[in-house]
């Protein structure tokens, strides 16, 4: 994450055990959870739990939520997360629009904005538009700067914000916040978007692919480890992969370039320069209004992915899917069913579940989780270092 000293003044959790406790408080919600239950579920001693929860209360991250009847002795004090102790901004920059949300520690969306965006415009214009949207959801104002842009101005009533998670089309290097050759927009290759957004917003910024952000958000909602693929069909087509409960980015953070698998050797030319890419075929079918064909092509790619990874769930998202979710779910499921019947390496006796996961909003919400997940030890399914 790109560092800044202008984020919320919340102490960083010191390690694995505190993250475990805070995550259980998050999952418990308003009902809360007792120290005894925290000890039982984490395997920590009651003394260790008391020490951690005392620190969380002192930092304003946890508070008492009443008492619960005990099977013996005095009633147990129940603790809960304080959702508005901190917030994160989730920013989705698409090829033709942006979505920005402000979420609290519980992941609840406090406010959101959408606006048109030309991703092919000069980088300074795109970054200025993004920074202005971030300022709006924070409760800040903006002031004009040279060249027709604006710069955020922190408002007195602005909520405490830990940072900005920005989800953009890939490929990219999420570690350094650097974009690579986005299909159709090669001018972004090598652009340090994370640094540019940090300079404009004054906040720490973490960058990831739109599909990875959405997949992370879905993984955090799951009750336990899971294997699934999130397929996003909007202005492009990509995948976010969760394997064993962890977001899978690959050795060079390039995993999930699902849209550029070749399924027709002499097919139509794709924006990436290849032919017969599933993205090009899918978008061509969408453009001519043939939803059934678009769903069939998407299902073919999904079946390849299921056979390769042996996953048990496929989630479909993006604005194109959201326009007719039943048709896409039905079409993809039909291809998976047919492949399973003829023994094509899909599912065996069990065909993977296919569901629709919404339009573009899950990407922005997942982008906010790029910032919040480390607080709960949930980055890529891995917990932080243990307390010393």
C-alpha positions as CSV (number, residue, x, y, z in Angstrom):
1,X,0.0,0.0,0.0
2,X,1.3,3.4,-0.8
3,X,1.9,5.2,2.5
4,X,0.6,8.6,3.6
5,X,0.4,10.4,6.9
6,X,-3.0,11.9,6.1
7,X,-5.3,8.9,6.8
8,X,-7.4,8.2,9.9
9,X,-5.6,8.3,13.2
10,X,-6.3,4.7,14.1
11,X,-3.5,2.6,15.6
12,X,-2.4,-0.4,13.5
13,X,-3.2,-3.7,15.0
14,X,0.0,-5.4,16.1
15,X,-0.6,-8.9,14.8
16,X,-2.3,-12.1,14.2
17,X,-4.2,-12.6,17.5
18,X,-5.6,-9.1,17.6
19,X,-6.8,-9.5,14.0
20,X,-8.5,-12.8,14.9
21,X,-10.4,-11.1,17.7
22,X,-11.4,-8.1,15.6
23,X,-12.6,-10.3,12.8
24,X,-14.8,-12.3,15.2
25,X,-16.2,-9.0,16.5
26,X,-16.9,-8.0,12.8
27,X,-18.7,-11.3,12.1
28,X,-20.7,-11.1,15.3
29,X,-22.3,-7.8,14.3
30,X,-24.6,-6.0,16.6
31,X,-25.3,-9.1,18.7
32,X,-21.7,-9.0,19.9
33,X,-19.6,-11.7,21.4
34,X,-18.3,-12.4,24.9
35,X,-14.7,-12.7,25.9
36,X,-15.2,-16.4,26.8
37,X,-16.6,-17.1,23.3
38,X,-13.6,-15.2,21.8
39,X,-11.2,-17.4,23.8
40,X,-13.0,-20.6,22.7
41,X,-13.0,-19.7,19.0
42,X,-9.5,-18.3,18.8
43,X,-7.8,-20.8,21.2
44,X,-6.3,-18.0,23.1
45,X,-6.2,-17.8,26.9
46,X,-8.9,-15.7,28.7
47,X,-6.0,-13.5,29.9
48,X,-4.8,-12.9,26.3
49,X,-8.3,-12.1,25.1
50,X,-8.8,-9.6,28.0
51,X,-5.6,-7.9,27.1
52,X,-6.4,-7.7,23.4
53,X,-10.0,-6.5,23.9
54,X,-8.9,-3.9,26.4
55,X,-6.6,-2.5,23.8
56,X,-9.3,-2.5,21.1
57,X,-11.6,-0.7,23.5
58,X,-8.9,1.9,24.2
59,X,-8.4,2.4,20.5
60,X,-12.2,2.9,20.0
61,X,-12.5,-0.2,17.8
62,X,-14.7,-2.2,20.3
63,X,-17.2,-1.4,23.0
64,X,-19.5,-3.1,25.4
65,X,-22.9,-4.3,24.0
66,X,-24.7,-5.4,27.1
67,X,-24.7,-8.7,28.9
68,X,-25.6,-12.3,28.1
69,X,-27.0,-14.8,30.6
70,X,-24.4,-17.3,31.8
71,X,-24.8,-21.0,32.6
72,X,-23.2,-20.2,35.9
73,X,-21.9,-17.2,37.8
74,X,-22.4,-13.6,36.8
75,X,-23.7,-12.6,33.3
76,X,-21.1,-12.3,30.6
77,X,-20.2,-8.9,29.2
78,X,-20.7,-8.8,25.4
79,X,-18.4,-6.8,23.1
80,X,-19.1,-5.5,19.6
81,X,-17.2,-3.8,16.9
82,X,-17.6,0.0,16.6
83,X,-18.3,0.3,12.8
84,X,-17.9,4.1,12.5
85,X,-14.5,4.1,14.2
86,X,-13.0,4.0,10.7
87,X,-14.0,3.9,7.1
88,X,-12.5,3.0,3.7
89,X,-13.2,4.3,0.2
90,X,-13.7,1.8,-2.6
91,X,-13.1,3.2,-6.0
92,X,-14.0,1.4,-9.3
93,X,-12.5,3.0,-12.4
94,X,-14.0,1.4,-15.5
95,X,-13.5,2.2,-19.1
96,X,-16.5,4.5,-19.3
97,X,-17.5,5.3,-15.7
98,X,-16.5,5.3,-12.1
99,X,-18.3,4.1,-8.9
100,X,-17.1,5.2,-5.5
101,X,-18.4,4.0,-2.1
102,X,-17.5,4.9,1.5
103,X,-17.9,1.8,3.8
104,X,-17.5,1.5,7.6
105,X,-15.5,-1.2,9.4
106,X,-18.5,-3.6,9.2
107,X,-18.5,-3.2,5.4
108,X,-21.7,-1.3,5.3
109,X,-22.0,1.3,2.6
110,X,-22.4,4.7,4.1
111,X,-22.6,6.7,0.9
112,X,-21.8,6.2,-2.8
113,X,-21.5,8.1,-6.1
114,X,-21.4,7.2,-9.8
115,X,-20.2,9.3,-12.7
116,X,-19.2,9.0,-16.3
117,X,-15.4,8.6,-17.0
118,X,-13.3,8.4,-20.1
119,X,-10.5,6.0,-19.2
120,X,-8.8,7.0,-22.5
121,X,-8.5,10.7,-21.4
122,X,-5.1,12.0,-20.2
123,X,-4.1,10.4,-16.9
124,X,-4.2,13.7,-15.0
125,X,-7.8,14.1,-15.9
126,X,-8.8,10.6,-14.9
127,X,-6.9,10.9,-11.6
128,X,-8.5,14.3,-10.9
129,X,-12.0,12.9,-11.5
130,X,-11.2,10.0,-9.2
131,X,-9.9,12.2,-6.5
132,X,-12.9,14.5,-6.7
133,X,-15.2,11.5,-6.3
134,X,-13.2,10.3,-3.3
135,X,-13.5,13.8,-1.7
136,X,-17.3,13.8,-2.2
137,X,-17.9,10.5,-0.4
138,X,-15.5,11.5,2.4
139,X,-17.5,14.7,3.0
140,X,-14.7,16.9,1.8
141,X,-14.8,19.8,-0.6
142,X,-12.7,20.5,-3.6
143,X,-10.9,23.7,-4.9
144,X,-9.9,24.5,-8.4
145,X,-6.2,24.1,-9.5
146,X,-4.4,25.0,-12.6
147,X,-5.3,23.2,-15.8
148,X,-9.0,22.9,-15.0
149,X,-8.6,20.3,-12.4
150,X,-9.6,20.2,-8.7
151,X,-7.9,19.2,-5.5
152,X,-9.7,17.8,-2.4
153,X,-9.9,20.0,0.7
154,X,-10.5,18.2,4.0
155,X,-13.7,19.2,5.6
156,X,-14.2,19.5,9.4
157,X,-17.0,16.9,9.3
158,X,-15.2,14.4,7.2
159,X,-15.3,10.8,8.5
160,X,-12.0,9.1,9.6
161,X,-10.8,7.2,6.5
162,X,-8.1,4.5,6.6
163,X,-7.3,4.6,2.9
164,X,-8.6,4.1,-0.7
165,X,-8.9,0.8,-2.5
166,X,-8.9,1.4,-6.3
167,X,-10.1,-1.3,-8.6
168,X,-9.2,-1.0,-12.3
169,X,-9.0,-3.1,-15.4
170,X,-5.9,-5.3,-15.5
171,X,-3.3,-6.4,-16.0
172,X,-1.4,-4.5,-13.3
173,X,1.1,-4.9,-10.4
174,X,-1.0,-4.5,-7.3
175,X,2.1,-4.4,-5.0
176,X,3.5,-1.2,-6.5
177,X,0.2,0.2,-7.8
178,X,1.4,0.2,-11.4
179,X,-0.8,-0.4,-14.4
180,X,0.3,-2.5,-17.4
181,X,-1.2,-2.7,-20.9
182,X,-4.9,-2.4,-20.2
183,X,-6.7,-3.8,-23.3
184,X,-7.6,-0.9,-25.6
185,X,-5.7,1.6,-23.4
186,X,-2.0,0.9,-23.9
187,X,-1.1,4.5,-22.8
188,X,-1.5,3.4,-19.2
189,X,1.3,0.9,-19.4
190,X,3.8,1.7,-16.5
191,X,1.6,4.4,-15.0
192,X,2.0,4.6,-11.2
193,X,-1.7,5.1,-10.4
194,X,-1.3,4.3,-6.7
195,X,1.2,7.1,-6.2
196,X,-0.8,9.5,-8.3
197,X,-4.0,8.9,-6.3
198,X,-2.1,9.2,-3.0
199,X,-0.7,12.6,-4.1
200,X,-4.2,13.8,-5.0
201,X,-6.2,12.4,-2.1
202,X,-3.6,12.5,0.7
203,X,-4.6,9.0,1.7
204,X,-2.9,5.6,1.5
205,X,-4.0,3.8,-1.7
206,X,-3.9,0.2,-2.7
207,X,-4.6,-0.9,-6.3
208,X,-5.9,-4.2,-7.6
209,X,-7.8,-5.6,-10.6
210,X,-11.6,-5.0,-10.6
211,X,-12.2,-8.8,-10.6
212,X,-9.9,-9.4,-7.7
213,X,-11.5,-6.7,-5.6
214,X,-15.0,-8.2,-6.2
215,X,-13.7,-11.7,-5.4
216,X,-12.2,-10.5,-2.2
217,X,-15.4,-8.9,-1.1
218,X,-17.3,-12.1,-1.8
219,X,-14.7,-14.2,0.0
220,X,-15.1,-12.1,3.1
221,X,-18.8,-12.9,3.2
222,X,-18.2,-16.6,3.0
223,X,-18.4,-18.6,6.3
224,X,-15.2,-20.5,5.7
225,X,-12.6,-21.4,3.1
226,X,-14.0,-21.8,-0.4
227,X,-13.0,-22.3,-4.0
228,X,-14.9,-20.1,-6.5
229,X,-14.4,-18.0,-9.6
230,X,-16.0,-14.5,-10.0
231,X,-16.5,-13.7,-13.7
232,X,-17.1,-10.1,-14.5
233,X,-18.7,-9.2,-17.8
234,X,-19.0,-5.4,-18.4
235,X,-17.0,-3.3,-20.7
236,X,-14.5,-6.2,-20.7
237,X,-14.3,-9.7,-19.3
238,X,-12.1,-11.0,-16.5
239,X,-12.0,-13.3,-13.5
240,X,-11.2,-13.2,-9.8
241,X,-10.1,-16.5,-8.3
242,X,-10.5,-17.6,-4.7
243,X,-8.8,-20.9,-3.9
244,X,-8.8,-22.3,-0.4
245,X,-10.4,-19.1,0.9
246,X,-7.5,-17.0,-0.4
247,X,-7.5,-14.6,-3.3
248,X,-5.2,-16.0,-6.0
249,X,-3.2,-13.3,-7.8
250,X,-0.5,-15.5,-9.3
251,X,3.3,-15.1,-9.1
252,X,3.3,-11.8,-11.0
253,X,-0.3,-10.7,-10.0
254,X,-1.5,-11.6,-13.4
255,X,-3.9,-14.4,-12.6
256,X,-7.5,-14.0,-13.8
257,X,-7.0,-12.7,-17.4
258,X,-9.9,-15.0,-18.2
259,X,-11.2,-12.9,-21.1
260,X,-8.1,-13.5,-23.3
261,X,-8.2,-17.3,-23.5
262,X,-8.6,-18.3,-27.1
263,X,-11.7,-20.4,-27.9
264,X,-11.8,-19.8,-31.6
265,X,-8.4,-19.9,-33.5
266,X,-9.6,-17.9,-36.5
267,X,-12.1,-15.8,-34.6
268,X,-12.7,-12.1,-34.5
269,X,-9.9,-9.7,-33.6
270,X,-9.7,-8.8,-30.0
271,X,-8.5,-5.5,-28.5
272,X,-5.5,-7.4,-27.0
273,X,-4.2,-8.1,-30.6
274,X,-5.2,-11.8,-30.6
275,X,-8.0,-13.6,-32.3
276,X,-11.0,-15.6,-31.0
277,X,-10.6,-14.4,-27.4
278,X,-13.6,-15.2,-25.2
279,X,-13.9,-11.5,-24.4
280,X,-14.2,-10.5,-28.0
281,X,-16.7,-13.2,-28.8
282,X,-18.8,-12.4,-25.8
283,X,-18.8,-8.6,-26.3
284,X,-19.7,-9.1,-30.0
285,X,-22.7,-11.2,-29.1
286,X,-23.8,-8.6,-26.5
287,X,-23.4,-5.8,-29.1
288,X,-25.8,-7.6,-31.5
289,X,-28.3,-8.3,-28.7
290,X,-27.7,-12.1,-28.7
291,X,-27.8,-12.7,-25.0
292,X,-28.1,-16.5,-25.4
293,X,-24.9,-16.6,-27.4
294,X,-23.1,-14.4,-25.0
295,X,-24.1,-16.6,-22.2
296,X,-23.1,-19.7,-24.1
297,X,-19.6,-18.3,-24.9
298,X,-19.3,-17.2,-21.2
299,X,-20.3,-20.7,-20.1
300,X,-17.7,-22.3,-22.4
301,X,-15.0,-20.3,-20.7
302,X,-16.5,-21.0,-17.3
303,X,-16.5,-24.8,-18.0
304,X,-12.8,-24.6,-19.0
305,X,-12.0,-22.9,-15.8
306,X,-14.0,-25.3,-13.7
307,X,-12.3,-28.3,-15.4
308,X,-8.9,-26.7,-14.8
309,X,-9.3,-25.7,-11.2
310,X,-12.0,-28.1,-9.9
311,X,-13.9,-25.3,-8.3
312,X,-17.4,-25.7,-6.9
313,X,-18.9,-22.2,-7.5
314,X,-19.1,-19.7,-10.2
315,X,-20.4,-16.1,-9.5
316,X,-21.3,-13.9,-12.5
317,X,-21.1,-10.1,-12.2
318,X,-20.8,-6.9,-14.1
319,X,-23.3,-4.6,-15.6
320,X,-23.9,-6.8,-18.7
321,X,-24.8,-9.7,-16.5
322,X,-26.9,-7.5,-14.3
323,X,-29.0,-6.4,-17.2
324,X,-30.3,-10.0,-17.6
325,X,-29.0,-12.1,-14.7
326,X,-31.4,-15.0,-15.2
327,X,-30.4,-15.5,-18.8
328,X,-26.7,-15.5,-18.0
329,X,-27.0,-17.9,-15.1
330,X,-29.2,-20.2,-17.1
331,X,-26.9,-20.1,-20.1
332,X,-23.7,-20.7,-18.1
333,X,-25.3,-23.5,-16.1
334,X,-26.5,-25.2,-19.3
335,X,-23.0,-25.4,-20.6
336,X,-21.7,-26.8,-17.3
337,X,-24.5,-29.3,-17.2
338,X,-23.8,-30.5,-20.7
339,X,-20.0,-30.7,-20.1
340,X,-20.6,-32.8,-17.0
341,X,-23.0,-35.2,-18.8
342,X,-20.4,-36.0,-21.4
343,X,-17.6,-36.3,-18.9
344,X,-15.7,-33.2,-20.0
345,X,-13.9,-32.8,-16.7
346,X,-16.5,-30.7,-15.1
347,X,-17.9,-31.5,-11.7
348,X,-18.4,-35.3,-12.0
349,X,-21.5,-36.0,-10.1
350,X,-21.8,-32.5,-8.8
351,X,-22.2,-29.5,-11.2
352,X,-20.7,-26.2,-9.7
353,X,-23.2,-23.7,-8.4
354,X,-23.8,-20.7,-10.7
355,X,-25.1,-17.5,-9.2
356,X,-25.4,-13.8,-10.1
357,X,-23.4,-11.4,-7.9
358,X,-24.7,-8.0,-9.0
359,X,-23.5,-5.3,-11.3
360,X,-20.6,-2.9,-10.8
361,X,-21.3,-2.1,-7.1
362,X,-19.6,-5.3,-5.7
363,X,-16.4,-4.2,-7.4
364,X,-16.4,-0.8,-5.6
365,X,-17.4,-2.5,-2.3
366,X,-14.7,-5.1,-2.7
367,X,-12.2,-2.4,-3.5
368,X,-12.9,-0.9,0.0
369,X,-12.1,-4.3,1.5
370,X,-8.6,-4.1,0.0
371,X,-8.1,-1.5,2.7
372,X,-10.1,-3.1,5.5
373,X,-9.2,-6.7,5.1
374,X,-5.7,-6.3,6.6
375,X,-7.2,-4.9,9.7
376,X,-9.0,-8.2,10.2
377,X,-6.1,-10.4,9.1
378,X,-8.0,-11.4,5.9
379,X,-5.5,-10.3,3.2
380,X,-5.6,-13.1,0.6
381,X,-6.9,-15.4,3.3
382,X,-3.7,-15.1,5.3
383,X,-3.5,-13.6,8.8
384,X,-0.9,-11.1,9.9
385,X,2.2,-11.8,11.9
386,X,1.7,-13.1,15.4
387,X,1.8,-10.7,18.3
388,X,5.2,-10.4,19.9
